[in-house]
Amino acid sequence: MTTRHSIVEDDLARICAESLPWTEFDGAEIVVSGGSGFIAAYLIEALLYRNEHYRAGLSVTALVRNADRARRRFAAYDGRTDLRILTSDICAPLPADLRADFVAHAASQASPKHFASDPVGTLAPNTLGTHHLLSLAHRSQARSFVFLSSGEVYGRVPKALGRALREDDYGPLDPLEVRACYGEGKRAGEAMCRAWHVQHNVPACIARLGHTYGPGMDLADGRVFADFTSRMVRGENIVLESDGIAVRPFCYLTDAVSGLLLLMLRGAPGTAYNLVNDEGAMRIRDLAACLVNLHPERGQRVVFSGAPPDPAAPVSLSPGIPVDTTRLRQLGWKPQVGVVDGFRRTILSYT
């Protein structure tokens, strides 16, 4: 019987089998902010798996806001001496004795449902938090700092661009739109990474993630792929409230984490990298059909609601424009998990 544990175990083994210069992590102190979050927690588990199976001698400090949530998330690692859960508000100065050889800054609200209800809580980790973590990297003389950013920084790029989005493309982003708290926060965080590199020689680079899914994601996240997965798990029809022709690049969690590890080890300081699965791009309606076809025995269908769009619903910026991943691929990254297999594994992990 397939279980969440077996899927995660296989995922972690896949990550650690990637051809990376893993020995550079040996004996290192690694700090991960937002440690109990979806992507950050898998990153931490991959590092702990590396320790367990390859005796790397590294240690991980997970910076978290909610200690109880973190203890539940890492219950399987209770008693491990290579994992420290540190409750700390990264928007305030960090403990003076905290040190790091590698820093991954993943603390941020990424769900659109928070942008209007908690814009301050969305902005602060990407600005104040980035300041304090870059300061940690500076005083520690860290070997690497990776900021988890987002494709939201591109703003409203015109479709007339006529090619895939590269890291030096930008469109307007109205700072007075409430939703801009996320994109503007990420833009500010990226600018800070560049500034700390130029002025203080902090080796900070940037990962622009987007549409990352997999075991452990919040099914009430508010994004379409989470809603589709939730409906599949509950045995419900997938309801589309649009024509579903918007195209999104869906990246399985292991490919995202492998990319982050590669950037921690080989990312160029002061540089941004698109970290999305451009090979996994498809229309929303095709994703819905793909998911119901995974389990035809359940009799689930794709239903078009015919309801007019909700004017209060969040709208993605620059929808349907493909993303160029050449810069990251030149470091040796390539997505390994396709959409069908990735969502199959994801759905099974919740059942």
Secondary structure by P-SEA (a helix, b strand, c coil): cccaaaaaaaaaaaaaacccccccccbbbbbbcccccaaaaaaaaaaaaaaacccccbbbbbbcccaaaaaaaaccccccccbbbbbccccccccccccccbbbccccccccccccccaaaaaaaaaaaaaaaaaaaaaacccbbbbbccccccccccccccccccccbbbbbccccccaaaaaaaaaaaaaaaaaaaccccbbbbbbcccccccccccccccaaaaaaaaaaacccccccccccbbbbbbcaaaaaaaaaaaaccccccbbbbbccccccccaaaaaaaaaaaccccbbbbbbccccccccccccccccbbbbaaaaaaacccccccaaaaaaaaaaaac
